[in-house]
Amino acid sequence: MELLHQDRDMVLVVKPFGVVSEGEGGMPALLAAELGSEIYSVHRLDRETGGCMVFARTRAAAGKLSAIVSERSMEKEYLAVVQGQMEEESAVLKDLLFRDAAKNKSFVVQRQRKGVREAELSYRVLETKETEEGTFSLLRVKLATGRTHQIRVQFSHRKHPLVGDQRYGSRIKSPHMALWSYRLAFRHPFRKEEVRVSALPPAEYPWTLFELPEES
């Protein structure tokens, strides 16, 4: 387990692809076994997504960190590889999302109704490449909200599914879905100093097609 930061209140870690972020056999249990302390979830990543996460080590810290997340005071940035060339080099995407819990899938809808939530993100194109399987674009994505499958469904809705994300329309075979939690930044819940961590995805397809940004 790659640890990025730890203190008595929390631990920041790189979640591997394919591991659930909460629940039985997931990240809390793995971290508890490795660190020998209680671990509490305060946010989540899809099983198919890897990258930076923060977990609390005490109930008090869990409450504080959960509040930071719910108040949108935690900066979350992702790297994503999408199919196609984006129409704009940078933009803000706003949609209404409905999550179908039975299908574990989210959809963009046109009208507000029960179960529909606003979703917002911004992106910047870092690089676009022509490949044997079509045009791919490397994006740096910043979340303003944290809805289920938000990045995946908002880009898929615009005909730019994430490479390897078969649930949302990609037909490209890839070792993992091309979405990575690249950077987290927030104020320490007790010390108030800034905490900032970043990590790059593993050196595998399709990430190896691009020049990735430096860790910051």
ChimeraX attribute file (.defattr): number of C-alpha atoms within 10 A of each C-alpha:
attribute: neighborCount
match mode: 1-to-1
recipient: residues
	/A:1	11
	/A:2	12
	/A:3	13
	/A:4	16
	/A:5	13
	/A:6	15
	/A:7	9
	/A:8	10
	/A:9	18
	/A:10	20
	/A:11	19
	/A:12	21
	/A:13	22
	/A:14	23
	/A:15	24
	/A:16	20
	/A:17	20
	/A:18	14
	/A:19	17
	/A:20	20
	/A:21	24
	/A:22	18
	/A:23	10
	/A:24	10
	/A:25	11
	/A:26	15
	/A:27	25
	/A:28	22
	/A:29	18
	/A:30	15
	/A:31	20
	/A:32	14
	/A:33	12
	/A:34	10
	/A:35	13
	/A:36	9
	/A:37	14
	/A:38	15
	/A:39	23
	/A:40	24
	/A:41	18
	/A:42	21
	/A:43	16
	/A:44	16
	/A:45	21
	/A:46	15
	/A:47	16
	/A:48	17
	/A:49	22
	/A:50	28
	/A:51	24
	/A:52	27
	/A:53	26
	/A:54	22
	/A:55	26
	/A:56	25
	/A:57	23
	/A:58	15
	/A:59	13
	/A:60	12
	/A:61	20
	/A:62	21
	/A:63	14
	/A:64	15
	/A:65	27
	/A:66	19
	/A:67	15
	/A:68	18
	/A:69	17
	/A:70	13
	/A:71	10
	/A:72	15
	/A:73	14
	/A:74	20
	/A:75	16
	/A:76	21
	/A:77	22
	/A:78	23
	/A:79	25
	/A:80	26
	/A:81	27
	/A:82	28
	/A:83	25
	/A:84	18
	/A:85	18
	/A:86	21
	/A:87	8
	/A:88	10
	/A:89	12
	/A:90	15
	/A:91	14
	/A:92	14
	/A:93	16
	/A:94	15
	/A:95	20
	/A:96	17
	/A:97	25
	/A:98	23
	/A:99	18
	/A:100	11
	/A:101	8
	/A:102	6
	/A:103	7
	/A:104	10
	/A:105	14
	/A:106	20
	/A:107	19
	/A:108	20
	/A:109	13
	/A:110	11
	/A:111	11
	/A:112	12
	/A:113	10
	/A:114	7
	/A:115	9
	/A:116	18
	/A:117	16
	/A:118	14
	/A:119	21
	/A:120	19
	/A:121	19
	/A:122	17
	/A:123	20
	/A:124	17
	/A:125	18
	/A:126	17
	/A:127	17
	/A:128	19
	/A:129	15
	/A:130	12
	/A:131	9
	/A:132	6
	/A:133	10
	/A:134	11
	/A:135	14
	/A:136	23
	/A:137	23
	/A:138	26
	/A:139	23
	/A:140	21
	/A:141	24
	/A:142	21
	/A:143	21
	/A:144	19
	/A:145	18
	/A:146	19
	/A:147	17
	/A:148	18
	/A:149	17
	/A:150	21
	/A:151	23
	/A:152	23
	/A:153	24
	/A:154	24
	/A:155	17
	/A:156	21
	/A:157	14
	/A:158	11
	/A:159	16
	/A:160	22
	/A:161	27
	/A:162	29
	/A:163	28
	/A:164	23
	/A:165	21
	/A:166	14
	/A:167	14
	/A:168	22
	/A:169	17
	/A:170	19
	/A:171	15
	/A:172	15
	/A:173	14
	/A:174	15
	/A:175	11
	/A:176	17
	/A:177	26
	/A:178	24
	/A:179	27
	/A:180	27
	/A:181	24
	/A:182	26
	/A:183	21
	/A:184	21
	/A:185	15
	/A:186	19
	/A:187	16
	/A:188	17
	/A:189	20
	/A:190	11
	/A:191	8
	/A:192	9
	/A:193	10
	/A:194	10
	/A:195	15
	/A:196	17
	/A:197	19
	/A:198	21
	/A:199	21
	/A:200	21
	/A:201	20
	/A:202	14
	/A:203	9
	/A:204	11
	/A:205	15
	/A:206	21
	/A:207	18
	/A:208	11
	/A:209	18
	/A:210	16
	/A:211	10
	/A:212	16
	/A:213	12
	/A:214	8
	/A:215	10
	/A:216	11
